Amino acid sequence: MAAAATVSLAAPAHALTVIASPVDTPPPADQFVIYDFDGYVAPGYTLTLSGAAGTFDGSLGLFPGVAAPPPGTTTNYLAIRAGGAATLDTPLISAVSVYIGSPDAYNAIRFIGLNGFDETLTGAALAGGAFNGDQTIGRRMTYNFGSDRVTKVIFYSTGNSFELDNIAVATAVPEPATWAMMIVGFGLMGAAVRRRRQTAWPVAYAHA
């Protein structure tokens, strides 16, 4: 069973919900995978690696002191070593999930979005528990932003390593009030087009 915990942010209007699944379950129904580190990248998303960060082949197993594939991973995965980072730039999203292997206290994720939304999770808050790099632990972590909208997610680590795979997101949909405004706007545009078509313009003819 998945365990859920709510993290309170500095601004009381914001709420970040963290949901942990103890295995690499499929992403929630409202999410889709945008990066699998085996070559697939969803259009409109960019992942920029900096410092000591790169992909490893899970079929090769453990690289002692460097990286360990998340449990069950036999394809490529991302490993962020000490001082490295991976910055994900996205359209507006309302949630993100990622499969994390052997979570460590020095792993971190920073979420940046609209209206000053800026929150960082580390260690137990990030992974739904303190696991001290246990390589038998793999968790699909889901981070829901409530009514907030995020445009940048930064994965980073101050030690070796932060291993992750299969990033998925839920895109933000307009609020009901926004939909209503859009519908009214489309209606006004349609009415204007109809009026333009119905207007009779005077035509001047030249006589010989």
N, C-alpha and C positions, 0 to 999 in steps of 0.2 A: 504494500500500500504506500502511496506517496504521502510524504509528510509536508505540511505547509506551515510557513512562519511568515509573519508580517514584520517588515522592518520600517520603523518610523524615521522619516527624514527630518532634516533641520527645519524645513518649512512645513507647518502643520497642514497646509493644503495638499501636500504631496503624500502619496503612499506607494511603496514598492513592496510587492508580494513575491516571496521566493518559494518555489515549489520544487521539492527534490524527489526524483524517482530513483530507486536503488540500482537500476540497470539501464542499459541504453534502449529505453522504450522509444517507439516512434514519436515524433513531435506531436504536440496537441493538435486536435482536428483543425483549429483555425490557423495553424502555422504551416510553412513550407520551407524546405531546405534551400539555403542560398549558397552555402559553401560546403563541399564534402572533401576537399583537399586531394581529390583524385582527378581534378580537371574541370569539374562542373562549377560554374559561377553564374548565379542568377543575374539577368540584366538589371542595371540600375544600382548595383552594389559593388563597393570597392573595398578590398582588404589590403592594407599597406603594412608590410613587415619592416621593422627597424631593429638595429642592434642584433643581439644573439637570438634570432627567431628563424625557424625554417621547418620544412616538412621532413618527416621520417617515414620509412616503410615499416608498417606494423608487423609484417611477416618476418622481419629480421629480429624481432624480439627486443630484449633489453639492451640499451647502450649504457653500461654502468657509469653512474655519476653524471650522465648527460640527459637521457630520456628513456621513458618506459611507455609502451603503447597502452592506451586505455584498455581495460579488460575486454577481450573478444575482438579487438581491432586487428585485422590482418591486412588492411589497406593503408594508405597514407593518412597521417595525422599531423597536427601542428604541435611543435614543442617550442615554448618560449623560455629561454634560459635567463640567467641572471642579467639584468639590465636590458633585456629585450622587450619588444612590445609588438602587438598587432592591432592596428586601428581600422575598425570597420565603419565606413561611411554609408549611410542608408537614406532612403526616403523616410517619411514619417512612419515610425513603427510603434505599436502599442505593447509589444512583448518580444522577447528573444529567448531562445533556449539553446543549450549547447551540451554535448556529451563531454564530461570532464573525467580524466583518469588520475588516480593517486593524488587527491587534493592536498595541498600544503598550506601552512599558515602564511607563507610569503607570496602566494598567488593573489591576484587582485583583478577586479573588473571595474571600470569607470563608465558610467552612463551619463551622456550629455544630451540635453534636448531643449525644447522650447520653454520660454518663460522662466529662464534661470534654473531649469532642472539640471542638477549636477550631483551625482551620488556615486560613492565608491564603496564596494564591498570587498572584504578580504577574509581569508581563513575560513572559520566556521560559518560566518554569515554568508560567504560566497557559496559554500558547498553543502550547507545544511547540516554541518557537523564538523568536528575536529578529527582528522584522519591521519595527520602527520606523515603524509606521503605513502600510506599503505598501498602497495601496487596491486592488491586484489580488489580495491575499491574503484568502482566506476559509477558515475551518477549523471543522469540527464537532469540538468538544472534549468528551470524555467523562471524567468524574471518578468513579471507583469507590472506595467507602469501605470495602471489605472487610467485616469483621464489625462495623464501626461503623455507627451509624444517625444520620442527619442530619435536623434539623427546621427549619433556617433556612439560607438561602443569601443572602449580601449581595453584590451587584455594585456596584462603585463605581470612581470615577476621580478623579485629581488633575489631569487635563488634558483637553482636547477631542480626541477623545471615546472612549467605549467603546460600540461598536455591536454589537448582538446580536439574534438572532431565534430563534424556534422552540425554546423550552425544553422538554426532555423529562426524565422521571424513571423510575426503577425503584423500585417500592414494596418495602418490606422484608417478607419472609415469615418466619413463626416458624421458629426452629431446630428440628431433629428432637426434641430433648428437650422443647421447649415444646409441640410437637404431641402428644407422648406424654402430657404432663401434662394437656393439654386433653381428650384422649380419655378418660383415666382419670376426669377430673372429670365429663365428660358421662355416663360409665357409672355413676358413683356417684349422680348426679342421677336417672338413669333408674330405678335400683334403688330409690331412696327413694320415687319416685312410685308404683312398682309395689307396694311394701309398704303405702303409704298407701291404695291402692285395695283391697288385700286385707284390711285391718283391719276387723273387724266391730265396730261401735260399739253399745253397749247403748241400747235405746230404751225409755223409760218410758211406759206407757199409763195414762191416767186412767180409772177405772171410775166409772160413775154410781152 
